[in-house]
Amino acid sequence: MNDLKPSKLKTIDHVNTRLAKRHASEKFFQRMGLLSLFIGIAFVFTLFFSIVSKGYTAFQQTFIQIEVDFDEQFFATEKPYENETLSFADYGGLVKKSLREMFPGVESRQERRLLYGLISTGAAYQLRDMVMHDPTLVGQTKQVWLLASDDVDMLIKGHMEREVPETDRRLRDVQIAWLDQLIAEDSVSLKFNMGFFTNGDSREPEQAGIWGALTGSILTLMITLLLSFPIGVATAVYLEEFAPKNKWTDLIEVNINNLAAVPSIVYGLLGLAVFINFIGFPRSAPLVGGLVLTLMTLPTIIIASRAALKSVPPSIREAALGIGASKMQTVFFHVLPLAFPGMLTGTIIGMAQALGETAPLLMIGMVAFIVDIPSGVFDPATVLPVQIFLWADSPERAFVERTSAAIMVLLGFLIVMNAVAVMLRRKFERRW
């Protein structure tokens, strides 16, 4: 060490100093990367926690048990019972009559109105469905669990404070007293909310469900998949395997890449102008929604499919051509089978993107209030993201939990679709 010249010592010291700074910089950037990762995970966790904490209660619904006397005189019919007579009976009046018998001390009109407010207006449809399913109920007295109103449901679930002044909550003190009496008699219970998955939309939160929106989403995505996948794959195969390399194909490729970055609402405006105003397709129909989402997802599928075709080694093509296969045979029997997993993965990702879209569907009228379940692609319908948008704009507290629960269902579908894409890629992907 003593034999080294002073100039060499200065050079080594300078190198060591710079090396120490470089290592410090690398550690700093690693720590910043880890910090960014933890911040991102924290935000995602906070988002999911907020959604789940607000929405998990929607999977349960409050029911109140009352004794219902299905008196024959009330139905004004005799055996054999006619379905039309049973269907149009005043089941709402039957519910009110049963409540008055349970609380005989309630006499004033105002108190009766408050008493009737404990039970949902949908309880009448429950009784009608029961009688239509089993007409032998006429003439019997049964203990029936009926749907409670949304205010009662919020109180039972703890979303409404009892201690606040009466003027600051939607339930009056006398209604809470009646509920306490029913609770003491084990006549109030939280049950699994099957109606959330089987009902369509409703103005009443306790009757609202996602089945109509879910059906609309399924029909819309079916149209999107049937159109976008074959068109996207065919376009990618032509551009990558058959199209000549000139300024026109370069222009097409640039436009496809640009279309992938176009805001989705622009596709909604295009669908409104072309499919509804020009062609005359019905508004709010899954057919129009599927066509609009097809236009939106085509660039994604084309780009992913071309990338999958490029990933196939040229030796595969050369070997096929070398043994006498034509260009068409080489592409369809050798290249496409190897590129298909990547194409399928890109298609699933594009479909997942389409499932969560709202803006283009708002432009074609799928924001309408739809109660009936659509049975075809021409029937009025809405989709799950738009249903979430409508519920989020409702003032009732009970719609908050249904909004969060619908978001949980939508996120579940998106997670499943992306998981399927990852599984397919890992299962069929070949490494060269």
Buried (B, 14 or more C-beta within 10 A) or exposed (E): EEEEEEEEEEEEEEEEEEEEEEEEEEEEEEEEEEEEEEEEEEEEEEEEEEBBEBBEBBBBBBBBBBEBEBEEEBBEBEEEBEEEEBEEBEBBEBBBBBBBEBBEEBEEEEBBEBBBBBBBBBBBBBBBEBBEEEBEBBBEEEEBBBBBBBBBBBBBBEBBEEEEEEEEBBBBEBBBEBBEEBEEEEBBBBEEBEBBBEBBBBEBBBBBBBBBBBBBBBBBBEBBBEBBBEBBBEBBBEBBBEBEEEEEEEEBBEEBEEBBEEEBBBBBBBBBEBBBEEEEBBEBBBBBBBBBBBBBBBBBBBBBBBBBBEBBEEEBBEEBBEEEBEEEEBBBEBBBEBBBBBBBBBBBBBBBBBBBBBBBBBBBBBBEEBEEBBEEBBBBBBBBBBBBBBBBEBEBBBBBBBBBBBBBBBBEBBEEBBEBBEEBBEEBEEEE
